[in-house]
Amino acid sequence: MDATLALPLLIGLIAVALLFDFLNGLHDAANSIATIVSTRVLRPQYAVLWAAFFNFIAFLFFGLHVAQTIGTGIIDATVVDARVVFGALMGAIAWNVITWVFGIPSSSSHALIGGLVGAGVTKAGVGSIVWAGLGKTTAAIFLSPLVGFSLALLLVLIVSWALLRQTPFAVDHAFRSLQFVSASLYSLGHGGNDAQKTMGIIAVLLYSQGHLEGGFHIPFWVVITCQIAMGLGTLFGGWRIVRTMGSRITRLTPLQGFCAETGGAITLFMATGLGIPVSTTHTITGAIVGVGAARRVSAVRWNIAGSIVIAWIVTMPAAGLIGAAFYMLCGLFT
């Protein structure tokens, strides 16, 4: 490990981690509000307030298994030091900004993991990787959108069949109200899974500097500050990504929006309970494609969905390369 950082440098690095958490909320705000905005149930400015609140209170409902995975289950915790954390954060932040500028709904989660792996391997080689944790996280890149797709498709088919005798007006009216519930659940799942990733990074930084007594754990002040940072980021969420997620992939009705959000929320709840850091972006995209495909295959703009999949595949190696570059750059000044 590096020598113990001076307190101002340690605080500065924690601030960078919270900046990433803020940008995560900013970048991923679309995941929580895209469907409720695209169905015109809520205006964007009210939707982000709704999502930010449930992002913040998520720590009341979930354990800290995802934070443990990020802190100790991707790169060996004894390898992680201030330079590795800095490289990981800068790799993730740089990739988030690049994709946000171009309105690409890539994964903040996998950007952080890619940056961590890139910086960790640059320091200590591939032997520093915890393959079990990285393996299940990589598998989730493919499984979370598939699970979201399947659950949303199944829900929309069941609900549509059950309401076959109802008038379109009655169905639309009912599900405009129910979308408040589904959007709340999805925002809760988003805050529960995504904010924990930054918690794990800050905790392993404190551990590497000898500031955690009694072994690796997540201090409560870290939990609260990360939830606040993510909630504030959601308040400033970007409209460009909302537009891609909510309308450019497929057009949604309130019923379809409810099914997409509910299917995505169930996926996130399961992953968070298992301690798997999944991408909320991947999950909701798969769910939106699922409800669109239930209507008809041609209802999905597959070229846009395909470009999003390419962004998923590129995210981890791209953020990893940027993280490695920042790790080496940091070494030139220390």
N, C-alpha and C positions, 0 to 999 in steps of 0.2 A: 504494500500500500504506500501511497505518498505520505510525506510528512504531514502532520496535522495542519490544516489550513488556518490562516489567520481568520478571526471571526468575521471581519468585513467581507472577505472573499467567500466564506461559507454562506453568509447571508445573501451575497450576490448570486451565487450559484443556485440557491433555493429560489431566489426571485426569478431566475431564468426558467427553472422548472415550473413555477406558477404561471409564467408567461406562456409556456407551452400548454399548460392546462387551460388557460384563457383562450388561446388560439384553437385548442381542441374543441371547446364549447362553441367558438365562433364558426369554425369550419364544419362542425357536425350539427349545428343548430338545425340544418335542413332535415336531418334524419328524424328529428322529433316533430317537426311542424309541417313538413312538406305536404303530407296528405290532407291535414286539416285546413291548410291554406288553399291547396289546389281545389278542394271541394267547396271552398268559400264558406265554410262553417265559422272560421275566425279570420279576421284581418291579420296580416303579418305582425304588426306591432303588438297586438294582443296575444297572438299565438306564442311569441317569444317570451312574454311575461309568464304565460301559463307553463311553458316548457322549462323555463329557468327555475321556477319554484319547485317543480317536481325533480329536476336535476339536483337541486340543493338538498332536499330532504331524503334523498336515496340512501344516505348512510344509516338512517334509522331502520331500514328494512333488510339490509344485506350484511353478510359477514365480510371479512377482508381477504378472502381467498385469492382474488385476482391480484391484489397488491402483493401478497406473498409470492405469487408466481413471478411477477415482474421483478421483485426485489432479489429473489434467490433462485428462480427456476429457469432463467434464460441464459445468463452468464454467471459463472461461479462468483458468489458474493465476495470471496477473498481476493478476486482479481479486480473488482470494481474499485476505482478511486475517483478523485475529482476530475481528472482529465477524461476518463472514460464516460463519466456522467455528462460532462460538458460536450463531448463529441456526440453522444447519443441525443442529447437535447437539441443541439444545433442541427444535426442531421434531420431530425423530425420537424423542427420549426421551419427550416429552409424548404423541405418538401411540402409542408402544409401551405406555406405562403405561395409557392409556385403553383400548386394545384388550385388554391383558392382564387388566385388571379385569373386563371383560365376556366374557372367554374367547373372543375373536374371533381366529382365526389369520391376522392380516394380515401384511404383509411389512415386516420391519425394514429390509431393504435398500432398498426403494422409499420408505420413510419417510425414510431418510437422504438419498436422492437428491432427493426432494421438498423436504426442508428446505434442502438446498444450493442448489437452483434458486431456491426462494423468496427466500432471503437474498441470493443473487448477483444476481438480477434486480432486487431492491429497491435494491441498491447501484448497479448499472451498466446496468440495462435488459436487454432481450432480446438485445442484441448480445453480451452476455457468455456466452451459451449456446454450447457446442460441440455443434452439432446432430447431427453424425455419431455422437458417443458417446451423447448423450441418445436419439437415434433408435433405435439398436440396443438400448439398455437398455429403452426403452418397448416395443419389439417383443417383447422377451423376456417381458414381462408376459403376453402371449398365447401365445407359442411354447413357453415352458418347461413350462406345465401340459399343453399339447397333446402335446409330445414325451414327457413323463412318462406321460401317459395312453396314448399309442400303444404305447410300449415295454412298459409293464406289461401292457396288454391282450394284446399279441403273445406275451409271455413266458408268461402264465398259460394261453393257449390251446395253445402248443407243449408246455409241461410237462405240462398235463393230458392231452393226447393221447398223449404219450410214456409216461405212467404209467397208462394206461387199464386195464391188466391187474393193477396192484398193488392190494393191499387198502388201504382207507382208513387203517387203523391204521399200516401200514408207511409210507405216504406222510406221514402226520402226524408220525411219529417221525423220519423222515429230515429233513423240512423244519424241525422244531424245532431241529435242530442247524445246518442250513444258514442259518437266520436270524441266527445269530451272525456269519456271514460277511457277509451282505447288510447287516445293521445297522452293522457296522464300516465297510463301504465307503460307506454313506450318510453316516455321521458324519464320515468322512474328507473326502468331498465337501463337506459342510456347513462344516466348519472351513476347508477350502481356499478356498471362495468367500466366506463371510460375514466371517471375520476380516480379510480383505484390505481390506474397505471402510473399516474404522476405520484400518488402516495408511495408506491413501491420504489420509484426512483429516488425520491427525497429520503425515504427511510434507509435505503442501502447506502446513500451518500453519508447520512449521519452515522451509520454503522461503520463505514470505512474510516471515518474520522474519530471513532471512539466515543461518540456521543450517545450511544444507546446502551444503557446498563441492562444486564440480564439477557443478552443475546438479541438477535434480530426480532423486531416487532414494529408495529405501526403506531406511533404516538397519536393521542387524540387530537392534539393541535394540528398535526399534519392532515388528519382526516378532514377537519373543519375548513382549514385554509384551502385545500384542494377542491372541496365541494363549492366553496364561495367563488373561487377562480373560475370553475367551470360554469357555474350559474351566471356569472357576469359575462362570460364569453358568449353564452347562449343569447343573452339580451342584445348583443351586437351582431347576431348571426347574419350571414350574407345572403342576399336575395338571389344572386346568380345560381348558387347551388340549389336553393329551394326550387327555382324554376326547372332546373334539370331533373331533380328528383320527383317533383310533384306533377309535372305536366308534359315534359318532353319525352319521357319513357312511354307513358300511356296516360290517357285521360281517365280520371277517377270520379265515381259517384260517392256519396256519403257511405253507402253500404260497402262499397269496395274499399274505401279509405279505412273504415272500421275493421274490416277483415285483414287488411295489410298491416295495420298497427297492432292488432291483437296477435296475429301470427308472429310478427317481429318481436313483440313484448315477451311472448312465451319462450321464444328462442333465447332472448337475452337473459331471462330469469334462470333458465336451465344452465346456460353457460356460466353465469356469475356464481351460481350455487356450486358448480364443479370447479371453479377457480380458473376457467379458461378465458384469457383475454381476447374476445372476439371483436370484429369490426361491426359497429352499429351501422356504418355505411353499407357494408356488404349485406347485412341482414335485412335492412329495410328495402334495399334495391331488389333483392330476391323476392321479398314479399310483394312489392309493387308489380314486378314482372308476373308473379303468380296470379294476382287478381286480374291483370290484363289478359293473360293467356286463358283464363277461365271464360272470358267473354268470347274471344276468338284469337287465334294465333296472330293474325294480322293486326290486332289492336296494339300489339307491342312494337315499338320502333326498335327493332333488333340491332340496327346499326349503332344507335346510341348506347343501348345496353352492352353491345360488343366493345365499344370504346371504353366503357367503364370497367369491364372485365380486364382489358389490357392494362388500365391504370392500376388495378389491384395487383396484377402480376409484377408490374414494374416497381411498385412502391417499396417493398422491402430491400431489394438490391440497390435501388437508387438512394434511399435514405442511408443504407449501410455504407455506400461509397462516400457520401457527404459526411457521415459521422466519422469515418476513418480519416478523411481529409482534415476535419476540424481537430481530431485527436492529435494528428501529427503537427498541425499548425500551432496548437496550444503548446506542444513540446518545444517549439522554437523560441517561445517567450518565457519558458520556466526553467 
